[in-house]
Amino acid sequence: MTTGSLGLRTSGSYGSLQQQLFEISPLQLQSTPPTRKPPKMFKEKETFFHWICKFAPRKKVGMLLLCVVSAAVFLWVLYVGKDDTTQAQGSNMLGISINGTIHSQDFSPVSAELHSNIDSAMPDNMVLNVTVVEPPPSPIYFTGYTLPPGNPCEGFTLPPPPADPKRTGPRPCPVCYLPLEQAISLMPNAPSYSPIIKNLKYVQELQEENLTKNEFGGSEFGGYPSLSQRSDSYNIRESMNVHCGFVKGVKPGLQTGFDIDESDLLDMESCQGVVVASAVFGAFDLIRQPKNVTEYAKQNACFYMFFDEETEAFLRNSSELDSSKRVGLWRTVVVHNLPYTDPRRNGKIPKLLLHRLFPNARYSLWIDGKLELVVDPYLILERFLWRKNASLAISRHYKRFDVFVEADANKAAGKYENASIDFQIEFYKKEGLTPYSVSKLPITSDVPEGCVIIKEHIPITNLFTCLWYNEVDRFTSRDQISFSTVRDKIMSQTNWTLNMFLDCERRNFVVQGYHRDILEHWVAPPPPLCAVDLKLLPNDTKTTTDSSTETVVGTLTENSPGRNGRDRKSKRHRKVVRGKDL
């Protein structure tokens, strides 16, 4: 090997390679590889490292270096963490799809980083459209209102009852209603809040073998709910599935018992605002027409009257019903295949389950068949629901407020079998029913006058009337006895309340009449006595009737009423039956 083949250098800072080779021995030439001159940069780094190693053992310098390194690491962590947080927030709010639209969804960190780099990977001619999708708004509920200052109804108070010792029974009292225009303007645009329960469904048993009676009470129409199902129905949850009548068919009124023609069902489903409903079964009452109803209510509210085939035949014989299916303001609906033999128990179905018969209605006003409505329904809704921020209103009994007293009164009046009433009361006592006391305030009564129910159709009120109907289906049909049990069980788990207004206020907008059987057996008063004109009598009868005629006239003259039509001598009213003074 020649020196030329080795590429000898003739000059350099460290001498030429040829001179170094001649200075070393041949053994060293074979065993030691040639070394290259270290680069200048490496030398400078090595010098800096040696400098650190030289001064690091000193205490002050070491602490200073440690602080500098810690600060650098801390700043790096902050920078990386901020960058990751920004990317995570952006990925939660935005999602990029291939077509360039960004949707609101959650992404993993890997997909977030991938989407963040799409912009750099997209061609220049592609346009990225960004659309921010906001989360759905929270639901809006009606929270009530206050009347404007100076409104006559704002500070309205009931006047004291008139001092009339001869009249001690129930009577109407004044109620402050708003004008119709104001009442309509205050109608809520949103439903009231339903505490806890938001989704209410109803049990349907399409198989007949499932409708078997395992325990006491109940009916096939109600589905024979067991006691365990009854207890579970009082466990208020967000979504519930409870018995509420009509268990056999696809929808209420269609092969369920309490069957209704499909044309009537379609009309009932089209009612989407306010429904006023009543019922007469067994031709028990006369059809009473609402009064003082405005044109607005006639055009916007639904007025429905339910009755059975017996009542339909009676109305046709009396020429009150024709092919138009209307009796005055009432739209009539004939019910077939009634589930109960007791007409009063059949009447509890439309009374408590109007939300099932009118699934699209917002408000309902139920009045018993014996009552006559004399105030516009919108004024009633404003006064007892909207102004009170209540979803259900019912009047309390004018005299009784204790369930035990109400049960004794029902037994004394023969309203139901005494043994059945006693069994129901004992069952409720085992569940904790106690007599009413002031400890229940602000609840003012446990006994309602249930002939009028004002209701907003929301899940909590629908659940209340379903469970109330189940008690009526299982026990006696006297709904006043079971009312407080259902109310207290629901109120113990929720903050829901109802408006129990005075009975005298109820009597302000409905007038109670008599049942048809009482009216038919009503004894008409005798015609008034009058003097006989002798000139109109034949001549041959004047002599025979002269003495008796003078007696009558004399009697009228002697007992003629004084001023203002009252007898001055008599201090009390007397009854005359068949000519005898009692």
Secondary structure, 3 states (H helix, E strand, C coil): CCCCCCCCCCCCCCCCHHHHHHHCCHHHHHHCCCCCCCCHHHHHHHHHHHHHHHHCCCHHHHHHHHHHHHHHHHHHHHHHHHHHHHHHHHHHHCCECCCCCECCCCCCHHHHHHHHCHHHHCCCCCCCCCCCCCCCCCCCCECCCCCCCCCCCCCCCCCCCCCCCCCCCCCCCCCCCCCHHHHHHCCCCCCECCCCCCEEEECCCCCHHHCCCCCCCCCCCCCCCCHHHHHHHCCCCCEEEECCCCCCCCCCCCCCCCECCHHHHHHHHCCCCEEEEEEECCCCCCCCCCCCCCHHHHHHCEEEEEECHHHHHHHHHCCCCCCCCEECCEEEEECECCCCCCHHHHHHHHHHCHHHHCCCCCEEEEECCCEEECCCHHHHHHHHHHCCCCCEEEEECCCCCCHHHHHHHHHHCCCCCHHHHHHHHHHHHHCCCCCCCHHHCCCCCCCEEEEEEEEECCHHHHHHHHHHHHHHHHCCCCHHHHHHHHHHHHHCCCCCCCEEECHHHHHHHEEECCCHHHHHCCCCCCCCCCCCCHHHCCHHHHHHHHHHHHHHHHHHHHCCCCHHHCCCCCCCCCCEECCEEC
